Amino acid sequence: MEERTFFRLGAVFAFLGVALGAFGTHALQSAMSPEDLAIFETGVRYQVYHALGLLVVARAAARWTRGAISAAGWLFVVGILVFSGSLYTLVLTGQRWMG
């Protein structure tokens, strides 16, 4: 069952990464400084990397025991929320303490 959870989370985070990337390119480009846009793009890039990692974890969870595999999957989720989330918050709210 956990492999389905990781697959779904990976797919959702990948979709959101692509959507946020498009949003950043089309909607934020004229409203942000080049430095802030680069920070936003870094958050998107790492979100997509982590989402792909989640898809690999989903495949691995279907084949092997779940101890370390499960931990890896949940750490990818936390990584997206903490790292990419803090970069999005930093850029969109101007709260520099997040960086």
Secondary structure, DSSP 8 states (H G I E B T S, - for coil): -HHHHHHHHHHHHHHHHHHHHHHIIIIITTTS-HHHHHHHHHHHHHHHHHHHHHHHHHHHHHHS-SHHHHHHHHHHHHHIIIIIHHHHHHHHH--GGG-
